[in-house]
Amino acid sequence: MEHSTYKKWSAEFIGTFWLTLGGCGSAVLAAAFPGTGIGFLGVALAFGLTVVTGAYALGPISGGHFNPAVSIGLAAAGRFKVSQLAGYIVSQVLGAIAAAGVLYLIATGKPGADIGGFATNGYGEHSPGKYGLTAALVCEVVMTAVFLIVILGATAKRAAGGFAGLAIGLCLTLIHLVSIPVTNTSVNPARSTGPALFGPSYAVSELWLFWVAPIAGAILGALIYRALLSGNDD
């Protein structure tokens, strides 16, 4: 196996680790701390900032996917080799699990610690706004589809050079501002898997949705982009 392959896997592991630790950490630690007042806006910005910083630091090595749905969507759009999907997805999921483990150790490191929902995703009674399964499914599919369209457009050859990471990070911030009340925002199966393994028991039983919907949305976004928006320089 080529040495560069290990570098790509390592970059995806670290990038997804950072996204999960930074984004979910803001929800579990900062948002829950009395008097911080970061709220939905702070958590949304945290997720966006992890993508911006990770994209510029690690994107040149692996492409900066940090998300199985993104990898699958890029493959569906013809921008990523299907043969590389398995290695990327495994690296991303392991990175998210490692981050969730670190976050759990930090969050439980004080007397009387209560991790609450541990930034897990859910629907119905486990949705922050008590939105049902259909609303959660539609939200995750549509948000991930738009995310892929933005990613594909921002990384096209005709796009302004050097701004892709910023556009993608801001898009993820906006996605969180809209969808945190609905599902606590996934659009990323790896990000959902890590916290689910350390959080409340319901999170694992509802995890299926946060694999199916983001992947379906990513493929939908890729197909829409290819059919309506792509050009010869993509």
KEVEX-198156 format. One record per residue (C-alpha): z, y, x; residue in three letters. Coordinates in Angstrom, 1 decimal. Last residue first. Example, Ala and Ser with C-alpha at 12.3 -4.5 7.8 and 13.67 -1.06 7.14 Angstrom:
<r zz="7.1" yy="-1.1" xx="13.7" residu="ser"/>
<r zz="7.8" yy="-4.5" xx="12.3" residu="ala"/>
//
This chain:
<r zz="-12.4" yy="20.3" xx="-15.5" residu="asp"/>
<r zz="-15.4" yy="22.2" xx="-14.1" residu="asp"/>
<r zz="-18.0" yy="20.9" xx="-16.6" residu="asn"/>
<r zz="-15.9" yy="22.3" xx="-19.5" residu="gly"/>
<r zz="-13.2" yy="21.0" xx="-21.7" residu="ser"/>
<r zz="-12.1" yy="22.8" xx="-24.8" residu="leu"/>
<r zz="-13.2" yy="21.0" xx="-28.0" residu="leu"/>
<r zz="-13.6" yy="17.3" xx="-27.5" residu="ala"/>
<r zz="-11.8" yy="16.8" xx="-24.2" residu="arg"/>
<r zz="-9.0" yy="19.1" xx="-25.2" residu="tyr"/>
<r zz="-8.5" yy="17.5" xx="-28.5" residu="ile"/>
<r zz="-8.6" yy="14.0" xx="-27.0" residu="leu"/>
<r zz="-6.0" yy="15.0" xx="-24.4" residu="ala"/>
<r zz="-3.7" yy="16.6" xx="-27.0" residu="gly"/>
<r zz="-3.9" yy="13.4" xx="-29.1" residu="leu"/>
<r zz="-3.1" yy="11.2" xx="-26.1" residu="ile"/>
<r zz="-0.1" yy="13.4" xx="-25.3" residu="ala"/>
<r zz="1.0" yy="13.4" xx="-28.9" residu="gly"/>
<r zz="0.9" yy="9.6" xx="-29.2" residu="ala"/>
<r zz="2.9" yy="9.3" xx="-25.9" residu="ile"/>
<r zz="5.4" yy="11.9" xx="-27.1" residu="pro"/>
<r zz="5.8" yy="10.2" xx="-30.5" residu="ala"/>
<r zz="6.1" yy="6.6" xx="-29.3" residu="val"/>
<r zz="8.6" yy="7.1" xx="-26.5" residu="trp"/>
<r zz="11.0" yy="9.4" xx="-28.2" residu="phe"/>
<r zz="10.7" yy="7.5" xx="-31.4" residu="leu"/>
<r zz="11.8" yy="4.3" xx="-29.6" residu="trp"/>
<r zz="15.0" yy="6.0" xx="-28.4" residu="leu"/>
<r zz="16.6" yy="5.9" xx="-31.8" residu="glu"/>
<r zz="18.6" yy="2.7" xx="-31.2" residu="ser"/>
<r zz="19.4" yy="3.9" xx="-27.6" residu="val"/>
<r zz="20.7" yy="7.2" xx="-28.8" residu="ala"/>
<r zz="22.9" yy="5.7" xx="-31.5" residu="tyr"/>
<r zz="25.3" yy="4.3" xx="-28.9" residu="ser"/>
<r zz="26.4" yy="7.7" xx="-27.7" residu="pro"/>
<r zz="25.4" yy="8.8" xx="-24.2" residu="gly"/>
<r zz="25.0" yy="7.0" xx="-20.8" residu="phe"/>
<r zz="21.8" yy="5.0" xx="-21.5" residu="leu"/>
<r zz="20.4" yy="7.6" xx="-23.9" residu="ala"/>
<r zz="20.8" yy="10.3" xx="-21.2" residu="pro"/>
<r zz="18.2" yy="8.6" xx="-18.9" residu="gly"/>
<r zz="15.8" yy="7.4" xx="-21.6" residu="thr"/>
<r zz="15.1" yy="10.8" xx="-23.3" residu="ser"/>
<r zz="14.1" yy="12.5" xx="-20.0" residu="arg"/>
<r zz="11.9" yy="9.5" xx="-19.3" residu="ala"/>
<r zz="10.2" yy="9.6" xx="-22.7" residu="pro"/>
<r zz="9.3" yy="13.3" xx="-22.4" residu="asn"/>
<r zz="8.4" yy="15.5" xx="-25.4" residu="val"/>
<r zz="12.1" yy="15.2" xx="-25.9" residu="ser"/>
<r zz="13.6" yy="18.2" xx="-27.7" residu="thr"/>
<r zz="17.1" yy="18.2" xx="-29.3" residu="asn"/>
<r zz="15.2" yy="16.6" xx="-32.2" residu="thr"/>
<r zz="14.8" yy="19.3" xx="-34.8" residu="val"/>
<r zz="17.1" yy="22.1" xx="-33.7" residu="pro"/>
<r zz="15.8" yy="21.8" xx="-30.1" residu="ile"/>
<r zz="12.2" yy="22.0" xx="-31.4" residu="ser"/>
<r zz="11.1" yy="25.6" xx="-31.4" residu="val"/>
<r zz="13.0" yy="27.0" xx="-28.4" residu="leu"/>
<r zz="12.4" yy="23.8" xx="-26.5" residu="his"/>
<r zz="8.6" yy="24.0" xx="-27.0" residu="ile"/>
<r zz="8.8" yy="27.7" xx="-25.8" residu="leu"/>
<r zz="10.5" yy="26.7" xx="-22.6" residu="thr"/>
<r zz="8.0" yy="23.8" xx="-22.1" residu="leu"/>
<r zz="5.2" yy="26.4" xx="-22.4" residu="cys"/>
<r zz="6.9" yy="28.7" xx="-19.9" residu="leu"/>
<r zz="7.1" yy="25.8" xx="-17.4" residu="gly"/>
<r zz="3.4" yy="24.9" xx="-17.9" residu="ile"/>
<r zz="2.2" yy="28.5" xx="-17.5" residu="ala"/>
<r zz="4.4" yy="29.1" xx="-14.4" residu="leu"/>
<r zz="3.2" yy="25.8" xx="-12.8" residu="gly"/>
<r zz="-0.4" yy="26.6" xx="-13.5" residu="ala"/>
<r zz="-0.3" yy="30.1" xx="-12.0" residu="phe"/>
<r zz="-1.6" yy="29.4" xx="-8.5" residu="gly"/>
<r zz="-5.3" yy="29.8" xx="-9.2" residu="gly"/>
<r zz="-6.4" yy="31.3" xx="-12.5" residu="ala"/>
<r zz="-8.1" yy="28.6" xx="-14.6" residu="ala"/>
<r zz="-11.7" yy="27.6" xx="-14.0" residu="arg"/>
<r zz="-10.7" yy="24.5" xx="-12.0" residu="lys"/>
<r zz="-8.6" yy="23.3" xx="-14.9" residu="ala"/>
<r zz="-4.9" yy="23.1" xx="-14.2" residu="thr"/>
<r zz="-3.8" yy="25.6" xx="-16.8" residu="ala"/>
<r zz="-6.2" yy="24.2" xx="-19.4" residu="gly"/>
<r zz="-5.1" yy="20.6" xx="-19.0" residu="leu"/>
<r zz="-1.4" yy="21.5" xx="-18.9" residu="ile"/>
<r zz="-1.7" yy="23.8" xx="-22.0" residu="val"/>
<r zz="-3.6" yy="21.1" xx="-23.9" residu="ile"/>
<r zz="-1.0" yy="18.5" xx="-22.8" residu="leu"/>
<r zz="1.9" yy="20.7" xx="-24.0" residu="phe"/>
<r zz="0.1" yy="21.3" xx="-27.3" residu="val"/>
<r zz="-0.1" yy="17.5" xx="-27.9" residu="ala"/>
<r zz="3.6" yy="17.1" xx="-26.9" residu="thr"/>
<r zz="4.7" yy="19.7" xx="-29.4" residu="met"/>
<r zz="2.6" yy="18.2" xx="-32.2" residu="val"/>
<r zz="3.8" yy="14.6" xx="-31.6" residu="val"/>
<r zz="7.4" yy="15.6" xx="-31.2" residu="glu"/>
<r zz="7.5" yy="17.8" xx="-34.3" residu="cys"/>
<r zz="5.7" yy="15.3" xx="-36.5" residu="val"/>
<r zz="8.0" yy="12.5" xx="-35.5" residu="leu"/>
<r zz="11.1" yy="14.6" xx="-35.9" residu="ala"/>
<r zz="10.0" yy="15.9" xx="-39.3" residu="ala"/>
<r zz="9.2" yy="12.3" xx="-40.5" residu="thr"/>
<r zz="12.5" yy="10.9" xx="-39.2" residu="leu"/>
<r zz="14.7" yy="13.5" xx="-40.9" residu="gly"/>
<r zz="16.0" yy="16.9" xx="-39.7" residu="tyr"/>
<r zz="19.8" yy="17.2" xx="-39.5" residu="lys"/>
<r zz="19.6" yy="20.5" xx="-37.6" residu="gly"/>
<r zz="21.0" yy="19.1" xx="-34.4" residu="pro"/>
<r zz="19.4" yy="15.7" xx="-35.3" residu="ser"/>
<r zz="21.8" yy="12.8" xx="-35.1" residu="his"/>
<r zz="22.3" yy="12.7" xx="-38.9" residu="glu"/>
<r zz="18.6" yy="12.3" xx="-39.3" residu="gly"/>
<r zz="16.9" yy="12.4" xx="-35.9" residu="tyr"/>
<r zz="17.9" yy="12.0" xx="-32.3" residu="gly"/>
<r zz="17.6" yy="13.0" xx="-28.7" residu="asn"/>
<r zz="20.4" yy="12.8" xx="-26.2" residu="thr"/>
<r zz="21.9" yy="15.9" xx="-24.4" residu="ala"/>
<r zz="25.2" yy="14.0" xx="-23.8" residu="phe"/>
<r zz="25.9" yy="13.9" xx="-27.5" residu="gly"/>
<r zz="29.6" yy="14.9" xx="-26.9" residu="gly"/>
<r zz="30.4" yy="14.5" xx="-23.2" residu="ile"/>
<r zz="34.2" yy="14.9" xx="-23.8" residu="asp"/>
<r zz="36.4" yy="15.3" xx="-20.7" residu="ala"/>
<r zz="40.1" yy="15.0" xx="-21.4" residu="gly"/>
<r zz="40.9" yy="15.5" xx="-17.7" residu="pro"/>
<r zz="38.0" yy="16.5" xx="-15.6" residu="lys"/>
<r zz="35.2" yy="14.6" xx="-13.8" residu="gly"/>
<r zz="33.5" yy="13.2" xx="-16.9" residu="thr"/>
<r zz="30.7" yy="15.7" xx="-16.9" residu="ala"/>
<r zz="30.1" yy="15.3" xx="-13.1" residu="ile"/>
<r zz="29.9" yy="11.5" xx="-13.2" residu="leu"/>
<r zz="27.7" yy="11.7" xx="-16.3" residu="tyr"/>
<r zz="25.4" yy="14.2" xx="-14.7" residu="leu"/>
<r zz="24.9" yy="11.9" xx="-11.7" residu="val"/>
<r zz="24.2" yy="9.0" xx="-13.9" residu="gly"/>
<r zz="21.8" yy="11.1" xx="-16.0" residu="ala"/>
<r zz="20.0" yy="12.1" xx="-12.9" residu="ala"/>
<r zz="19.6" yy="8.5" xx="-11.7" residu="ala"/>
<r zz="18.3" yy="7.5" xx="-15.1" residu="ile"/>
<r zz="15.8" yy="10.4" xx="-15.1" residu="ala"/>
<r zz="14.5" yy="9.5" xx="-11.6" residu="gly"/>
<r zz="14.2" yy="5.8" xx="-12.6" residu="leu"/>
<r zz="12.1" yy="6.7" xx="-15.6" residu="val"/>
<r zz="9.8" yy="8.9" xx="-13.6" residu="gln"/>
<r zz="9.4" yy="6.4" xx="-10.8" residu="ser"/>
<r zz="8.6" yy="3.6" xx="-13.3" residu="val"/>
<r zz="6.1" yy="5.9" xx="-15.1" residu="ile"/>
<r zz="4.3" yy="6.9" xx="-11.8" residu="tyr"/>
<r zz="4.0" yy="3.4" xx="-10.5" residu="gly"/>
<r zz="2.7" yy="2.1" xx="-13.8" residu="ala"/>
<r zz="0.2" yy="4.9" xx="-14.3" residu="leu"/>
<r zz="-1.6" yy="4.6" xx="-11.0" residu="gln"/>
<r zz="-4.3" yy="2.2" xx="-12.1" residu="ser"/>
<r zz="-5.1" yy="4.5" xx="-15.1" residu="val"/>
<r zz="-6.3" yy="7.1" xx="-12.6" residu="lys"/>
<r zz="-5.6" yy="10.7" xx="-13.6" residu="phe"/>
<r zz="-7.7" yy="13.5" xx="-14.9" residu="arg"/>
<r zz="-9.9" yy="11.5" xx="-17.3" residu="gly"/>
<r zz="-8.3" yy="13.1" xx="-20.4" residu="ala"/>
<r zz="-6.6" yy="9.8" xx="-21.4" residu="ala"/>
<r zz="-5.2" yy="9.5" xx="-17.8" residu="ala"/>
<r zz="-3.8" yy="13.0" xx="-18.1" residu="leu"/>
<r zz="-2.2" yy="12.1" xx="-21.4" residu="gly"/>
<r zz="-0.7" yy="9.0" xx="-19.9" residu="ile"/>
<r zz="0.8" yy="10.9" xx="-17.0" residu="ser"/>
<r zz="2.0" yy="13.7" xx="-19.3" residu="val"/>
<r zz="3.6" yy="11.1" xx="-21.6" residu="ala"/>
<r zz="5.4" yy="9.5" xx="-18.7" residu="pro"/>
<r zz="6.9" yy="12.8" xx="-17.6" residu="asn"/>
<r zz="7.6" yy="14.3" xx="-14.2" residu="phe"/>
<r zz="3.9" yy="15.1" xx="-13.9" residu="his"/>
<r zz="4.0" yy="17.2" xx="-10.7" residu="gly"/>
<r zz="0.5" yy="16.4" xx="-9.3" residu="gly"/>
<r zz="2.0" yy="14.0" xx="-6.8" residu="ser"/>
<r zz="2.2" yy="15.8" xx="-3.5" residu="ile"/>
<r zz="1.0" yy="19.4" xx="-4.3" residu="pro"/>
<r zz="3.1" yy="19.3" xx="-7.4" residu="gly"/>
<r zz="6.3" yy="18.8" xx="-5.5" residu="leu"/>
<r zz="7.6" yy="22.2" xx="-4.7" residu="ala"/>
<r zz="5.5" yy="24.3" xx="-7.0" residu="tyr"/>
<r zz="5.7" yy="21.9" xx="-9.9" residu="ala"/>
<r zz="9.4" yy="21.3" xx="-9.4" residu="gly"/>
<r zz="10.3" yy="24.9" xx="-9.5" residu="thr"/>
<r zz="8.3" yy="25.7" xx="-12.6" residu="val"/>
<r zz="9.3" yy="22.4" xx="-14.3" residu="val"/>
<r zz="13.0" yy="22.9" xx="-13.6" residu="thr"/>
<r zz="12.7" yy="26.5" xx="-14.8" residu="leu"/>
<r zz="11.3" yy="25.5" xx="-18.2" residu="gly"/>
<r zz="14.1" yy="23.0" xx="-18.8" residu="phe"/>
<r zz="16.7" yy="25.7" xx="-17.9" residu="ala"/>
<r zz="14.9" yy="28.3" xx="-20.0" residu="leu"/>
<r zz="15.2" yy="26.1" xx="-23.0" residu="ala"/>
<r zz="18.9" yy="25.4" xx="-22.3" residu="val"/>
<r zz="19.6" yy="29.1" xx="-22.0" residu="gly"/>
<r zz="17.7" yy="30.0" xx="-25.1" residu="leu"/>
<r zz="19.4" yy="27.2" xx="-27.2" residu="phe"/>
<r zz="22.8" yy="28.5" xx="-26.3" residu="gly"/>
<r zz="23.7" yy="30.3" xx="-23.0" residu="ile"/>
<r zz="26.9" yy="31.7" xx="-24.5" residu="gly"/>
<r zz="29.0" yy="31.1" xx="-21.4" residu="thr"/>
<r zz="32.3" yy="31.8" xx="-23.2" residu="gly"/>
<r zz="33.4" yy="28.3" xx="-23.7" residu="pro"/>
<r zz="31.5" yy="25.6" xx="-21.7" residu="phe"/>
<r zz="29.3" yy="23.4" xx="-23.8" residu="ala"/>
<r zz="26.1" yy="25.3" xx="-23.0" residu="ala"/>
<r zz="26.9" yy="25.1" xx="-19.3" residu="ala"/>
<r zz="27.9" yy="21.5" xx="-18.9" residu="leu"/>
<r zz="26.0" yy="19.2" xx="-21.3" residu="val"/>
<r zz="23.1" yy="21.5" xx="-22.3" residu="ala"/>
<r zz="22.6" yy="23.0" xx="-18.8" residu="ser"/>
<r zz="22.9" yy="19.5" xx="-17.3" residu="gly"/>
<r zz="20.2" yy="18.2" xx="-19.6" residu="cys"/>
<r zz="17.7" yy="20.7" xx="-18.2" residu="gly"/>
<r zz="18.8" yy="20.7" xx="-14.6" residu="gly"/>
<r zz="19.6" yy="17.0" xx="-14.2" residu="leu"/>
<r zz="16.7" yy="15.8" xx="-16.3" residu="thr"/>
<r zz="14.1" yy="18.1" xx="-14.7" residu="leu"/>
<r zz="15.6" yy="17.5" xx="-11.2" residu="trp"/>
<r zz="15.5" yy="13.7" xx="-11.5" residu="phe"/>
<r zz="12.0" yy="14.0" xx="-13.0" residu="thr"/>
<r zz="10.9" yy="15.9" xx="-9.9" residu="gly"/>
<r zz="12.7" yy="13.7" xx="-7.5" residu="ile"/>
<r zz="11.3" yy="10.5" xx="-8.9" residu="phe"/>
<r zz="7.8" yy="12.0" xx="-9.3" residu="glu"/>
<r zz="7.9" yy="13.2" xx="-5.7" residu="ala"/>
<r zz="9.1" yy="9.8" xx="-4.5" residu="ser"/>
<r zz="6.3" yy="8.0" xx="-6.3" residu="trp"/>
<r zz="3.7" yy="10.4" xx="-4.8" residu="lys"/>
<r zz="5.2" yy="9.9" xx="-1.3" residu="lys"/>
<r zz="5.2" yy="6.1" xx="-1.8" residu="tyr"/>
<r zz="1.5" yy="6.3" xx="-2.7" residu="thr"/>
<r zz="0.8" yy="8.5" xx="0.4" residu="ser"/>
<r zz="1.9" yy="5.6" xx="2.6" residu="his"/>
<r zz="-0.9" yy="3.5" xx="1.3" residu="glu"/>
<r zz="0.0" yy="0.0" xx="0.0" residu="met"/>
//
